[in-house]
Amino acid sequence: MTSTSYCRRTSPRQRLSPTRVTCWSACAQPRSVALVEADSRGARLILPFKVRVGEFIRTCFSDDLGLHQTRRARVAWIHRLESAGRTMVGLAFEQEIA
């Protein structure tokens, strides 16, 4: 098991505050997404496209200076927001964000 498979609630978190978050998958082009919360191991985001639990997507976090970090992330859970046509997801990054 990798460290991203453990529950994030049981370990200390290093919160992230990016100014922009972009996500894409094999079936969806890069799009800006809404950030609910993020830390070095995972995030909760609201995506404008559908995904499935277990699917991998790419997530890019950018700051005010234009610096960015891109990580591959596994979709740990989903909650469909049917009225808005969006999906809230919990992600676990394969590699921690520094």
ChimeraX attribute file (.defattr): number of C-alpha atoms within 10 A of each C-alpha:
attribute: neighborCount
match mode: 1-to-1
recipient: residues
	/A:1	5
	/A:2	7
	/A:3	13
	/A:4	18
	/A:5	13
	/A:6	12
	/A:7	10
	/A:8	16
	/A:9	7
	/A:10	7
	/A:11	8
	/A:12	8
	/A:13	13
	/A:14	11
	/A:15	13
	/A:16	17
	/A:17	13
	/A:18	17
	/A:19	12
	/A:20	16
	/A:21	21
	/A:22	18
	/A:23	24
	/A:24	19
	/A:25	17
	/A:26	10
	/A:27	10
	/A:28	13
	/A:29	10
	/A:30	15
	/A:31	15
	/A:32	15
	/A:33	18
	/A:34	16
	/A:35	19
	/A:36	12
	/A:37	14
	/A:38	19
	/A:39	19
	/A:40	16
	/A:41	24
	/A:42	26
	/A:43	22
	/A:44	20
	/A:45	21
	/A:46	19
	/A:47	22
	/A:48	18
	/A:49	17
	/A:50	15
	/A:51	20
	/A:52	12
	/A:53	13
	/A:54	12
	/A:55	14
	/A:56	20
	/A:57	19
	/A:58	16
	/A:59	23
	/A:60	17
	/A:61	21
	/A:62	16
	/A:63	14
	/A:64	9
	/A:65	7
	/A:66	9
	/A:67	9
	/A:68	13
	/A:69	13
	/A:70	16
	/A:71	18
	/A:72	18
	/A:73	23
	/A:74	22
	/A:75	21
	/A:76	20
	/A:77	16
	/A:78	18
	/A:79	11
	/A:80	15
	/A:81	13
	/A:82	8
	/A:83	6
	/A:84	8
	/A:85	11
	/A:86	16
	/A:87	17
	/A:88	21
	/A:89	23
	/A:90	20
	/A:91	26
	/A:92	27
	/A:93	25
	/A:94	17
	/A:95	16
	/A:96	13
	/A:97	15
	/A:98	9
